[in-house]
Amino acid sequence: MMNQEQPKLNIDIKNTEKVETPDGNYVVAEGLILRKASRFAVGTEQDAIIPIPVFYDVKTGKILKETLPKEIQDEYDNI
């Protein structure tokens, strides 16, 4: 397994702004949503499960929609 190092960004933390969840919270955790792809679309014998990393509000469990790929954000409007 290769050790992938995070790129070093030259950003002064003072020049950033806080990210607030829609419910006014600030603490989030990383989780996964799972998507299923048809075996015909992926060219395998079985359907494939695709994990997509997201961040969610630890207090409410709601996904921060901005962390989802734009193509599927609408599917998670009411979550």
N, C-alpha and C positions, 0 to 999 in steps of 0.2 A: 504494500500500500504506500502511495506517495504522500509525503507530508506537504500539504498545500499551505503556504504562508499567506496570511491576509495582506492585501496591498496596503502600503503606508500612504495615508492621505495627508497632505499638508494643509490641514484646516485647523484654524484656531477655534477651540470649543466655544469661546466667547462670541463667535460669529455665527452660531447656530441657534435654533429655536427649539423649544420643547414640543413634543408631539403629544397631543391629548386625544384620548379616545372619544368617540361621540357621546359617551356618558360622563365625560369629565374626569376620567381616571388617567393615571400616568404609568402604571406598572403593567407591563405586558410580558407574555411568555411566548416561546416559539412552539408551534405545533405543526401538524401535518393534516392536510385534507387528502383524500384518496380519490382518484379518478379512474374509471375503467375505460380501456380502449379495446375495441373489437379485435378479435384475432385476425379478422380479414384486413383490418386497417394496419396492423403491425406485422402481418406476415408470419405469424407463429401458430402453433397448434392450439393454444389457449388464449383467452382474453388476457390482456396485460393490466396490471394495477400500477398506476403512476402516482407516486407521492409528490405532493406540492407543498413546500414549506410556507407557512403563514405565521403571522403574529396575531395574538388575541389578547383581549382584556382579561386579566386574571380575576377581576371582581365579577364580571358579568358573563364571561365565556364567549363574548361576541368577537368574531373575526374582524380585524381592521381591514376593511375592504381594499384599501390602497395597497396592501401587501399581496393581493391576489393578481394573477395575470389579467390584463384588461379584457381578454376574450371571455372570461367567465365571471367577471364581477357582478353582472346583472343577476346571475343565478343565486347569489348570496345576499340579495337586497334585504330580505326579511329575517335574516339570522341575527 
